Structures are given as structure tokens and as C-alpha cells.
Amino acid sequence: MIYDLIIIGYGVSGLSCAKEAKANKLNFLVLEKSEQLGGCWTKALKNTTLQTHRKFYQYQDFKMPHNYGDYPSRDNVIQYLKTVESYFDLNKHVNFNQNVKLIEYV
């Protein structure tokens, strides 16, 4: 299959790209190395929190819950990303456990 866009990685940036691709009606695919979304957040220590206020980390069209506090925990951030993914119905565009070995520009 030919795609308009292939996104490598499904962390905060990959999720953002997927949201934009869907909003712009692109035929896109996301390739993620691990078995879940979240990027570096899935590897962070359990007690890791945001270092900036949540209002600077949330998507403008999908606010982070106030009950996560001003500096949400790792688990809150991952839950937020999963909620965003579900709300925008992005999972069906993602292939998990993929290892990209070569990129060829055409």
C-alpha cells in the first residue's frame, strides 16, 4: 500500500503528527518500535513528573484533566496520551513492534 505519510514513533510527537494527518484526511501509517504508545514516557522512572506546567504540554484541542495536577506524573501523562489516541480514533493507523531498518525517499 502507498501512504501519503508514514510516521516513525508514537510518542508525544508521533501522536501529534497522527492527529494532524487524520484531520487533514491523509492516508497515513504510524510505526512504533514498542508495544504501546508513549515514547520516552514508557521508559521513565515511576516517580517522573512533567517539568513544565501541564498547560504547556497538552494539545490545544484536548485539554489535560485538572485532577492530574499542574505537573502530572508519568502515569498521568501516559493515560492522557491513551485518552487522546482513543478520542481521535488513531490506534487503527498504528503498527506496534516495528523496527525501521531503512528509509528510502522516493
ChimeraX commands (.cxc) that place a marker at each C-alpha (Angstrom):
marker #1 position 0.00,0.00,0.00 radius 0.5
marker #1 position 1.16,3.54,-0.73 radius 0.5
marker #1 position 0.73,6.08,2.06 radius 0.5
marker #1 position 0.71,9.87,2.00 radius 0.5
marker #1 position 2.68,9.85,5.23 radius 0.5
marker #1 position 4.50,7.32,7.40 radius 0.5
marker #1 position 5.19,8.44,10.96 radius 0.5
marker #1 position 8.03,6.76,12.82 radius 0.5
marker #1 position 7.48,6.70,16.57 radius 0.5
marker #1 position 4.34,7.04,18.62 radius 0.5
marker #1 position 5.31,9.27,21.49 radius 0.5
marker #1 position 4.01,12.78,22.04 radius 0.5
marker #1 position 5.25,13.99,18.65 radius 0.5
marker #1 position 4.13,10.93,16.70 radius 0.5
marker #1 position 0.68,11.14,18.26 radius 0.5
marker #1 position 0.53,14.83,17.35 radius 0.5
marker #1 position 1.51,14.06,13.74 radius 0.5
marker #1 position -1.13,11.32,13.59 radius 0.5
marker #1 position -3.80,13.75,14.85 radius 0.5
marker #1 position -2.84,16.25,12.16 radius 0.5
marker #1 position -2.67,13.61,9.44 radius 0.5
marker #1 position -6.17,12.41,10.29 radius 0.5
marker #1 position -7.52,15.97,10.48 radius 0.5
marker #1 position -6.10,16.58,7.01 radius 0.5
marker #1 position -7.57,13.32,5.68 radius 0.5
marker #1 position -4.20,11.82,4.78 radius 0.5
marker #1 position -3.70,8.12,4.25 radius 0.5
marker #1 position -1.10,7.51,6.95 radius 0.5
marker #1 position 0.62,4.82,8.95 radius 0.5
marker #1 position 2.45,5.02,12.28 radius 0.5
marker #1 position 5.30,2.59,13.00 radius 0.5
marker #1 position 6.17,2.16,16.69 radius 0.5
marker #1 position 9.07,0.09,17.97 radius 0.5
marker #1 position 7.46,-0.89,21.28 radius 0.5
marker #1 position 4.12,-2.49,22.07 radius 0.5
marker #1 position 2.47,0.75,23.22 radius 0.5
marker #1 position 2.30,4.47,22.65 radius 0.5
marker #1 position 4.11,6.92,24.86 radius 0.5
marker #1 position 7.69,7.10,23.68 radius 0.5
marker #1 position 10.12,8.11,26.43 radius 0.5
marker #1 position 7.29,8.22,28.98 radius 0.5
marker #1 position 7.03,4.42,28.92 radius 0.5
marker #1 position 10.70,4.17,29.91 radius 0.5
marker #1 position 10.70,6.92,32.54 radius 0.5
marker #1 position 11.02,6.11,36.22 radius 0.5
marker #1 position 7.73,5.63,38.04 radius 0.5
marker #1 position 8.09,8.86,40.05 radius 0.5
marker #1 position 8.90,11.04,37.00 radius 0.5
marker #1 position 6.70,14.11,36.52 radius 0.5
marker #1 position 6.43,16.86,33.93 radius 0.5
marker #1 position 9.00,19.59,34.47 radius 0.5
marker #1 position 6.79,22.21,32.85 radius 0.5
marker #1 position 3.20,23.10,33.64 radius 0.5
marker #1 position 0.64,20.79,32.04 radius 0.5
marker #1 position -0.88,23.67,30.04 radius 0.5
marker #1 position 2.35,23.78,28.00 radius 0.5
marker #1 position 2.31,20.02,27.36 radius 0.5
marker #1 position -1.32,19.38,26.46 radius 0.5
marker #1 position -2.82,19.53,22.99 radius 0.5
marker #1 position -4.79,22.72,22.40 radius 0.5
marker #1 position -7.80,20.76,21.13 radius 0.5
marker #1 position -7.76,18.26,24.02 radius 0.5
marker #1 position -7.02,19.58,27.49 radius 0.5
marker #1 position -5.28,17.53,30.14 radius 0.5
marker #1 position -7.53,16.87,33.16 radius 0.5
marker #1 position -7.15,19.32,36.05 radius 0.5
marker #1 position -7.13,16.47,38.55 radius 0.5
marker #1 position -3.71,15.44,37.16 radius 0.5
marker #1 position -2.27,18.49,38.91 radius 0.5
marker #1 position -0.03,21.17,37.49 radius 0.5
marker #1 position 2.90,18.75,36.95 radius 0.5
marker #1 position 1.35,15.36,36.07 radius 0.5
marker #1 position 3.06,12.09,36.86 radius 0.5
marker #1 position 4.41,9.68,34.28 radius 0.5
marker #1 position 1.30,7.51,34.66 radius 0.5
marker #1 position -0.98,10.52,34.20 radius 0.5
marker #1 position 0.85,11.57,31.04 radius 0.5
marker #1 position 0.62,8.05,29.58 radius 0.5
marker #1 position -3.08,7.89,30.45 radius 0.5
marker #1 position -3.62,11.28,28.84 radius 0.5
marker #1 position -1.90,10.13,25.64 radius 0.5
marker #1 position -4.02,6.96,25.58 radius 0.5
marker #1 position -7.17,9.06,26.05 radius 0.5
marker #1 position -6.15,11.35,23.18 radius 0.5
marker #1 position -5.45,8.32,20.98 radius 0.5
marker #1 position -8.87,6.86,21.77 radius 0.5
marker #1 position -10.76,10.13,21.36 radius 0.5
marker #1 position -9.29,10.75,17.90 radius 0.5
marker #1 position -9.54,7.03,16.95 radius 0.5
marker #1 position -5.90,6.78,15.90 radius 0.5
marker #1 position -4.98,3.25,17.00 radius 0.5
marker #1 position -6.16,1.64,13.76 radius 0.5
marker #1 position -3.39,3.53,11.92 radius 0.5
marker #1 position -0.59,2.15,14.13 radius 0.5
marker #1 position 1.59,-0.92,13.73 radius 0.5
marker #1 position 3.34,-1.71,17.01 radius 0.5
marker #1 position 6.51,-3.78,17.49 radius 0.5
marker #1 position 8.01,-2.47,14.25 radius 0.5
marker #1 position 11.71,-1.90,13.77 radius 0.5
marker #1 position 12.53,0.51,10.96 radius 0.5
marker #1 position 15.82,-0.53,9.37 radius 0.5
marker #1 position 15.87,1.57,6.23 radius 0.5
marker #1 position 14.20,4.71,4.96 radius 0.5
marker #1 position 14.17,5.33,1.25 radius 0.5
marker #1 position 12.91,8.63,-0.07 radius 0.5
marker #1 position 11.04,8.44,-3.38 radius 0.5
marker link #1:1,2 radius 0.2
marker link #1:2,3 radius 0.2
marker link #1:3,4 radius 0.2
marker link #1:4,5 radius 0.2
marker link #1:5,6 radius 0.2
marker link #1:6,7 radius 0.2
marker link #1:7,8 radius 0.2
marker link #1:8,9 radius 0.2
marker link #1:9,10 radius 0.2
marker link #1:10,11 radius 0.2
marker link #1:11,12 radius 0.2
marker link #1:12,13 radius 0.2
marker link #1:13,14 radius 0.2
marker link #1:14,15 radius 0.2
marker link #1:15,16 radius 0.2
marker link #1:16,17 radius 0.2
marker link #1:17,18 radius 0.2
marker link #1:18,19 radius 0.2
marker link #1:19,20 radius 0.2
marker link #1:20,21 radius 0.2
marker link #1:21,22 radius 0.2
marker link #1:22,23 radius 0.2
marker link #1:23,24 radius 0.2
marker link #1:24,25 radius 0.2
marker link #1:25,26 radius 0.2
marker link #1:26,27 radius 0.2
marker link #1:27,28 radius 0.2
marker link #1:28,29 radius 0.2
marker link #1:29,30 radius 0.2
marker link #1:30,31 radius 0.2
marker link #1:31,32 radius 0.2
marker link #1:32,33 radius 0.2
marker link #1:33,34 radius 0.2
marker link #1:34,35 radius 0.2
marker link #1:35,36 radius 0.2
marker link #1:36,37 radius 0.2
marker link #1:37,38 radius 0.2
marker link #1:38,39 radius 0.2
marker link #1:39,40 radius 0.2
marker link #1:40,41 radius 0.2
marker link #1:41,42 radius 0.2
marker link #1:42,43 radius 0.2
marker link #1:43,44 radius 0.2
marker link #1:44,45 radius 0.2
marker link #1:45,46 radius 0.2
marker link #1:46,47 radius 0.2
marker link #1:47,48 radius 0.2
marker link #1:48,49 radius 0.2
marker link #1:49,50 radius 0.2
marker link #1:50,51 radius 0.2
marker link #1:51,52 radius 0.2
marker link #1:52,53 radius 0.2
marker link #1:53,54 radius 0.2
marker link #1:54,55 radius 0.2
marker link #1:55,56 radius 0.2
marker link #1:56,57 radius 0.2
marker link #1:57,58 radius 0.2
marker link #1:58,59 radius 0.2
marker link #1:59,60 radius 0.2
marker link #1:60,61 radius 0.2
marker link #1:61,62 radius 0.2
marker link #1:62,63 radius 0.2
marker link #1:63,64 radius 0.2
marker link #1:64,65 radius 0.2
marker link #1:65,66 radius 0.2
marker link #1:66,67 radius 0.2
marker link #1:67,68 radius 0.2
marker link #1:68,69 radius 0.2
marker link #1:69,70 radius 0.2
marker link #1:70,71 radius 0.2
marker link #1:71,72 radius 0.2
marker link #1:72,73 radius 0.2
marker link #1:73,74 radius 0.2
marker link #1:74,75 radius 0.2
marker link #1:75,76 radius 0.2
marker link #1:76,77 radius 0.2
marker link #1:77,78 radius 0.2
marker link #1:78,79 radius 0.2
marker link #1:79,80 radius 0.2
marker link #1:80,81 radius 0.2
marker link #1:81,82 radius 0.2
marker link #1:82,83 radius 0.2
marker link #1:83,84 radius 0.2
marker link #1:84,85 radius 0.2
marker link #1:85,86 radius 0.2
marker link #1:86,87 radius 0.2
marker link #1:87,88 radius 0.2
marker link #1:88,89 radius 0.2
marker link #1:89,90 radius 0.2
marker link #1:90,91 radius 0.2
marker link #1:91,92 radius 0.2
marker link #1:92,93 radius 0.2
marker link #1:93,94 radius 0.2
marker link #1:94,95 radius 0.2
marker link #1:95,96 radius 0.2
marker link #1:96,97 radius 0.2
marker link #1:97,98 radius 0.2
marker link #1:98,99 radius 0.2
marker link #1:99,100 radius 0.2
marker link #1:100,101 radius 0.2
marker link #1:101,102 radius 0.2
marker link #1:102,103 radius 0.2
marker link #1:103,104 radius 0.2
marker link #1:104,105 radius 0.2
marker link #1:105,106 radius 0.2
view
